[in-house]
Amino acid sequence: MAEILQKDGTWVFDGDALRLTPGRDKNVGLLRKTLGELVVPLGALAGVSFEHGKKTGRLRLRLRDGSDPLLHATGGRLAEPHDPYQLVVESDRYGVAEYLVEEVRNTLLLDEVPADPVDAYLLPGPAVPLSVSAGDGTASFDGEQIRLEWNWKTEDAKAAAGPRTLAVTDLTAVEWHPAAGLENGYLRFTVKNAPTKAPPKYDPNSVELWGFKKDPLMALVAAAVQARLPHPAAAPKDVRPQEPRSLLAPAPAPAEDGHDALLRRLRELGELHRTGVLTDDEFAMAKQAILKRM
């Protein structure tokens, strides 16, 4: 097991999943604090890196495309304090961070976890029910319906229609954009057979955001809804593709015993090293991990 504890948060890797717990430091973003602990299964990971800095470093997780509804709904637009897949590391803990990176990379390599996109969410999304007030309205979600209610700052033409209730089954998409510069942000729901090009200020299916503290929390609403929409990469219901092997379940045991399997894996790694697929460092780390098992 590899573990790193920082003011910014705690990451623990047990070989099957990476557990991310936000810290209580004042610099930890409101979204991370509200989201709480995340458990990222090994099959959702595409990679991990550590960046050195003069005073602090940074651990970064890279997830497989399509595995997390939060990343899908926000399109990679979460700013640094709110991104749950980054961790600020103090300079005296650089060695611990590097060890955690090595453990995760070795496990991904040994378990042959692919880095390609997935066609089903591997993380569940934020818990419901939840309700967030920001910008010109309040968005509430109970797992089946979204309710949009307006405040005194809402444009009159938009507020005149009153509160909106949208069923998840009536939606085709949801997206969240933060305010940037002079451009306001928004939380927008796209309703079937009712597309609109109206700006969020006038769109009754959108909450307009002005760049205040609670704006990132609207991303949690977007993620919770996204987790309950059909995955964009999923095959149509009338198509029955070959059943893929689950990344979260162990592969069928080979006929050979454990020792022979490890020897075979060593030969495979040697071939990957000879052909240039693995660097010298990657080969050395993977080889050492296998030798420990023997």
C-alpha positions in Angstrom: 0.0 0.0 0.0 1.2 3.5 -0.8 -0.1 6.6 1.1 0.7 10.3 1.1 -0.8 12.7 3.7 -0.8 16.5 3.0 -2.6 19.6 4.0 -4.2 19.5 0.6 -5.5 16.0 1.1 -4.7 12.3 1.4 -4.2 9.8 -1.4 -4.1 6.0 -0.5 -3.4 3.3 -3.1 -4.1 -0.3 -2.1 -3.5 -2.1 -5.4 -7.2 -2.1 -6.4 -8.2 1.5 -6.1 -6.9 5.0 -5.3 -8.8 6.7 -2.4 -8.7 10.5 -2.6 -9.7 12.5 0.5 -9.7 16.3 0.4 -7.8 18.1 3.1 -9.2 20.8 5.4 -6.7 23.5 4.4 -8.2 26.9 3.4 -6.8 26.5 -0.1 -8.8 23.4 -0.8 -11.6 24.3 -3.3 -15.3 24.2 -2.2 -16.1 21.6 -4.9 -13.5 19.2 -3.5 -14.7 19.7 0.1 -18.4 19.2 -0.9 -17.7 16.2 -3.1 -15.8 14.5 -0.3 -13.8 11.2 -0.6 -13.5 9.7 -4.1 -12.6 6.0 -4.7 -11.1 5.6 -8.2 -10.9 1.9 -9.3 -7.8 0.8 -10.9 -9.6 0.1 -14.2 -10.5 3.9 -14.5 -6.9 5.0 -14.3 -4.9 5.9 -17.4 -1.8 7.2 -15.6 -0.3 9.3 -12.8 2.4 11.9 -12.7 4.4 14.0 -10.3 5.7 17.5 -11.1 8.5 19.0 -9.0 8.4 22.6 -8.0 10.7 24.9 -5.9 8.4 25.0 -2.9 5.6 22.5 -3.7 5.0 19.7 -6.3 1.9 18.4 -7.7 0.5 14.9 -8.2 -1.9 14.5 -11.1 -4.2 11.6 -12.1 -5.2 10.9 -15.6 -8.4 9.0 -16.0 -9.5 7.0 -19.0 -11.8 9.0 -21.2 -15.5 8.4 -20.4 -14.9 6.9 -17.0 -15.9 9.8 -14.8 -19.2 11.7 -15.3 -17.7 14.8 -13.5 -14.9 15.1 -16.0 -17.4 14.5 -18.9 -19.9 17.1 -17.7 -17.2 19.8 -17.1 -15.1 19.0 -20.1 -11.8 19.5 -18.2 -12.7 23.0 -17.2 -12.4 22.6 -13.4 -9.9 25.1 -12.1 -7.0 23.9 -9.9 -8.4 24.4 -6.4 -11.5 22.4 -7.4 -9.9 19.6 -9.4 -10.1 16.4 -7.3 -7.5 14.7 -9.4 -4.6 17.0 -8.3 -2.8 17.1 -5.0 -0.3 19.7 -3.8 2.8 18.1 -2.3 5.2 19.8 0.1 8.8 19.6 -0.8 9.8 17.3 2.1 7.3 14.7 0.8 8.6 14.4 -2.8 10.0 11.0 -2.1 6.7 9.7 -0.9 4.9 11.1 -3.9 7.4 9.5 -6.3 6.9 6.1 -4.5 3.1 6.3 -4.9 3.5 7.1 -8.6 5.8 4.1 -9.0 3.4 1.8 -7.2 0.4 2.9 -9.3 2.4 2.7 -12.6 3.7 -0.8 -11.8 0.3 -2.1 -10.9 -1.2 -0.6 -14.1 1.5 -2.3 -16.1 1.3 -5.7 -14.4 -2.4 -5.8 -14.5 -2.3 -4.7 -18.2 -4.9 -2.0 -17.7 -5.5 -0.3 -21.0 -5.5 3.5 -21.3 -8.1 3.7 -24.1 -11.6 5.2 -23.7 -14.4 3.3 -22.0 -18.1 3.0 -22.9 -19.5 3.0 -19.4 -18.9 5.2 -16.3 -16.6 3.6 -13.8 -17.3 6.2 -11.1 -20.8 6.8 -9.8 -20.9 10.6 -9.7 -21.9 12.8 -6.8 -24.4 11.5 -4.3 -28.0 12.7 -4.5 -30.2 14.4 -3.5 -28.3 17.7 -3.8 -29.2 21.3 -4.2 -27.1 24.3 -5.2 -27.9 28.0 -5.3 -25.6 30.2 -7.5 -26.0 32.8 -10.2 -29.6 33.5 -11.1 -31.1 30.3 -9.7 -31.2 27.1 -7.6 -30.7 23.7 -9.2 -32.0 20.7 -7.2 -31.7 17.0 -8.3 -33.2 13.9 -6.6 -31.8 11.3 -9.0 -34.8 11.5 -11.3 -35.9 15.1 -11.7 -34.1 18.5 -11.9 -35.9 21.5 -10.4 -34.8 25.0 -11.4 -36.0 27.9 -9.3 -35.2 31.6 -10.0 -34.2 34.4 -7.7 -34.6 38.2 -7.8 -31.6 38.5 -10.1 -33.1 36.4 -12.8 -34.0 38.1 -16.1 -37.8 38.9 -16.0 -38.6 37.1 -19.3 -37.0 33.9 -17.9 -38.5 34.1 -14.4 -42.0 34.8 -15.8 -42.4 31.1 -16.7 -41.8 30.1 -13.1 -39.9 27.1 -11.7 -38.9 24.4 -14.2 -39.0 20.6 -13.5 -37.1 18.4 -16.0 -37.0 14.6 -16.0 -33.7 12.9 -16.7 -35.5 10.8 -19.3 -36.3 14.0 -21.2 -32.7 15.2 -21.4 -30.1 14.5 -24.1 -27.2 16.4 -22.5 -26.0 18.5 -19.6 -22.9 20.8 -19.5 -21.2 23.2 -17.1 -19.0 26.1 -18.0 -17.3 28.4 -15.5 -17.3 32.2 -15.9 -14.1 33.3 -17.7 -13.1 37.0 -18.0 -16.1 39.0 -19.2 -18.0 35.8 -20.2 -20.5 34.4 -17.8 -20.7 30.7 -17.1 -23.7 28.4 -17.0 -25.3 25.1 -16.2 -27.3 24.0 -19.2 -29.7 21.1 -19.8 -30.5 20.1 -23.3 -34.1 18.8 -23.6 -35.2 16.3 -26.3 -36.8 17.8 -29.4 -36.5 21.3 -27.8 -33.0 22.7 -28.7 -32.4 26.4 -28.0 -29.7 28.9 -29.0 -30.8 31.4 -26.4 -28.1 32.7 -24.1 -28.2 31.2 -20.5 -29.5 34.6 -19.3 -32.8 33.9 -21.2 -32.8 30.1 -21.5 -35.3 28.6 -19.0 -33.3 25.3 -19.0 -30.1 27.1 -17.9 -28.7 28.7 -14.8 -26.4 31.7 -15.5 -23.2 31.9 -13.4 -21.3 35.0 -12.7 -18.0 33.7 -11.3 -18.8 33.7 -7.6 -17.7 31.2 -4.9 -20.5 28.7 -5.3 -20.4 28.4 -9.1 -18.2 25.2 -9.1 -20.9 23.4 -7.0 -23.2 23.6 -10.1 -20.7 21.2 -11.6 -21.7 18.6 -9.1 -25.3 18.9 -10.3 -24.1 18.5 -13.8 -22.1 15.4 -12.9 -24.9 13.7 -11.0 -27.2 14.1 -13.9 -24.6 13.0 -16.4 -24.1 9.8 -14.5 -27.7 8.9 -15.1 -27.7 9.8 -18.8 -26.8 7.2 -21.5 -23.0 7.0 -21.9 -22.1 8.8 -25.1 -19.8 6.0 -26.2 -22.3 3.2 -25.4 -23.6 1.0 -28.2 -27.3 1.5 -29.2 -29.7 -0.7 -27.3 -30.6 -2.8 -30.3 -26.9 -3.7 -30.9 -25.5 -6.6 -28.9 -21.7 -6.4 -28.9 -19.5 -9.1 -27.7 -19.4 -8.9 -23.9 -16.1 -7.2 -22.8 -14.1 -8.5 -19.9 -14.7 -6.3 -16.9 -11.7 -4.4 -15.7 -13.0 -4.5 -12.2 -13.2 -8.3 -12.0 -10.2 -10.6 -12.2 -9.4 -12.4 -15.4 -10.0 -16.1 -15.6 -7.0 -17.9 -14.0 -4.6 -19.4 -16.5 -3.9 -23.1 -16.5 -0.2 -22.5 -15.5 0.8 -22.0 -11.9 1.7 -18.6 -10.4 5.5 -19.1 -10.8 5.2 -20.0 -14.5 2.9 -17.0 -15.1 5.4 -14.6 -13.6 8.2 -16.1 -15.7 6.1 -15.7 -18.8 5.4 -12.1 -17.8 9.1 -11.4 -17.4 9.7 -12.7 -20.9 6.9 -10.5 -22.3 8.4 -7.4 -20.5 11.8 -8.3 -21.9 10.4 -8.4 -25.4 8.6 -5.0 -24.9 11.9 -3.6 -23.7 13.9 -4.9 -26.6 11.4 -3.5 -29.1 11.4 -0.1 -27.5 7.8 -0.1 -26.1 9.2 0.2 -22.5 11.9 2.5 -21.5 14.9 1.3 -19.4 13.3 2.8 -16.2 9.9 1.4 -16.9 11.3 -2.1 -17.6 13.5 -2.0 -14.4 10.5 -1.0 -12.3 8.2 -3.6 -13.7 10.9 -6.3 -13.5 11.5 -5.5 -9.8 7.8 -5.7 -9.0 7.6 -9.1 -10.6 10.7 -10.4 -8.8 9.2 -9.3 -5.5 6.2 -11.5 -6.2 8.5 -14.5 -6.8 
